[in-house]
Amino acid sequence: MKKFMNTADRIVADSLEGFVGAHEESVVFGTGARNIRRRELRPGKVAVISGGGAGHEPMHIGFVGPGMLDAACVGHIFTSATPDQIHAAIVECDTGAGVLLVVKNYDGDVMNFEMAAEMATASGHKVETVIVNDDIATHAAPRSSGRRGVAGTLVVEKIVGAAAEAGMVLAGLKALGERTVAATRSMGVAIRGATVPASGRAAFTLSSEEMEVGVGIHGEPGRTRAAFEPADRIADLLCAEILADLAAPAEASVLLFVNGFGGTPASELYLMYGLARVRLERGGLQVARSLVGTYVTSLDMAGLSITVSLLDEQRARLWDATVSTAALRWGV
């Protein structure tokens, strides 16, 4: 295995130092140097905090900034941030209006964010939590109880982040986040497993005739191993499952988000976007907003996910609202 790193145990810390250096005009290290927060916090605004293990970049650190997150808490590769890290971010970012935690539905993340919230509440902070569980490929999978939180987390962070920027109070943000989760579905497929730096081995190995269907973002294999298919057949499979599970009303407006897992060329992501859009519109949906790119990764996994999120007038407006982060930027 070849990776641009010094040692596996330093890869996260070294990467975070590089990230903060590259974006020093807008972000700084928070307490402990493994949390990244906005350089300037706005008094009286609800703070929106997320995080989890490293290996998913640009999520979550790339979403810190006006219009999205106030801070991201980073653990080691595919390992949740600790309760102390999360608690420190809550204390540092709470400027008086409370804190909303956006948490992917993986057992370690849920447990550690819950512990941190309890610690912060005990010392007088107002904290609410939104659990993201958009992955339709899982109900009870390794590392999660129920459906996992995957690429749909970006959608939730963008929408509640915009609402917080506009002054929405904590209770309203929690309700908005939960509505957004309920309106969002994702499913992924991979043709090569992620290579974890500590082991130097692929998390799973596929032949040239195989693919993993229903993969997560922590290197875990999918729900099934299937024969590799042409792109239009893969789009058929993913979109059919998403449409069936979402059960959207006819002519509903949606956001279509095609996300790369770290090792998939942009040309292939756009190819899959085109195929997915045709299938969604054939299924009666109106694709009103789009996002294509590598945003929620699993290190260098070769694969992609399709996320569909129903949009009402409020969520469409919040999606369109100005955002200025390292990874997402529009309206500026």
Rosetta blueprint (number, residue, H / E / L):
1 M L
2 K L
3 K L
4 F L
5 M L
6 N L
7 T L
8 A H
9 D H
10 R H
11 I H
12 V H
13 A H
14 D H
15 S H
16 L H
17 E H
18 G H
19 F H
20 V H
21 G H
22 A H
23 H L
24 E L
25 E L
26 S L
27 V E
28 V E
29 F E
30 G L
31 T H
32 G H
33 A H
34 R L
35 N E
36 I E
37 R E
38 R E
39 R L
40 E L
41 L L
42 R L
43 P L
44 G L
45 K L
46 V L
47 A E
48 V E
49 I E
50 S E
51 G E
52 G E
53 G E
54 A E
55 G L
56 H L
57 E L
58 P L
59 M L
60 H L
61 I H
62 G H
63 F H
64 V E
65 G L
66 P L
67 G L
68 M L
69 L E
70 D L
71 A E
72 A E
73 C E
74 V E
75 G E
76 H E
77 I E
78 F L
79 T L
80 S L
81 A L
82 T L
83 P H
84 D H
85 Q H
86 I H
87 H H
88 A H
89 A H
90 I H
91 V H
92 E H
93 C H
94 D L
95 T L
96 G L
97 A L
98 G L
99 V E
100 L E
101 L E
102 V E
103 V E
104 K E
105 N L
106 Y L
107 D H
108 G H
109 D H
110 V H
111 M H
112 N H
113 F H
114 E H
115 M H
116 A H
117 A H
118 E H
119 M H
120 A H
121 T H
122 A H
123 S L
124 G L
125 H L
126 K L
127 V E
128 E E
129 T E
130 V E
131 I E
132 V E
133 N L
134 D L
135 D E
136 I L
137 A L
138 T L
139 H L
140 A E
141 A E
142 P L
143 R L
144 S E
145 S E
146 G E
147 R L
148 R L
149 G L
150 V L
151 A L
152 G H
153 T H
154 L H
155 V H
156 V H
157 E H
158 K H
159 I H
160 V H
161 G H
162 A H
163 A H
164 A H
165 E H
166 A L
167 G L
168 M L
169 V L
170 L H
171 A H
172 G H
173 L H
174 K H
175 A H
176 L H
177 G H
178 E H
179 R H
180 T H
181 V H
182 A H
183 A L
184 T E
185 R E
186 S E
187 M E
188 G E
189 V E
190 A E
191 I E
192 R E
193 G L
194 A L
195 T E
196 V L
197 P L
198 A L
199 S L
200 G L
201 R L
202 A E
203 A L
204 F L
205 T L
206 L L
207 S L
208 S L
209 E L
210 E E
211 M E
212 E E
213 V E
214 G L
215 V L
216 G L
217 I L
218 H L
219 G L
220 E L
221 P L
222 G L
223 R L
224 T E
225 R E
226 A E
227 A E
228 F L
229 E L
230 P L
231 A H
232 D H
233 R H
234 I H
235 A H
236 D H
237 L H
238 L H
239 C H
240 A H
241 E H
242 I H
243 L H
244 A H
245 D H
246 L H
247 A L
248 A L
249 P L
250 A L
251 E L
252 A L
253 S E
254 V E
255 L E
256 L E
257 F E
258 V E
259 N E
260 G E
261 F L
262 G E
263 G L
264 T L
265 P L
266 A H
267 S H
268 E H
269 L H
270 Y H
271 L H
272 M H
273 Y H
274 G H
275 L H
276 A H
277 R H
278 V H
279 R H
280 L H
281 E H
282 R H
283 G L
284 G L
285 L L
286 Q E
287 V E
288 A E
289 R E
290 S E
291 L E
292 V E
293 G E
294 T L
295 Y L
296 V L
297 T L
298 S L
299 L L
300 D L
301 M E
302 A E
303 G E
304 L E
305 S E
306 I E
307 T E
308 V E
309 S E
310 L E
311 L L
312 D L
313 E H
314 Q H
315 R H
316 A H
317 R H
318 L H
319 W H
320 D H
321 A L
322 T L
323 V E
324 S E
325 T L
326 A L
327 A L
328 L L
329 R E
330 W E
331 G L
332 V L
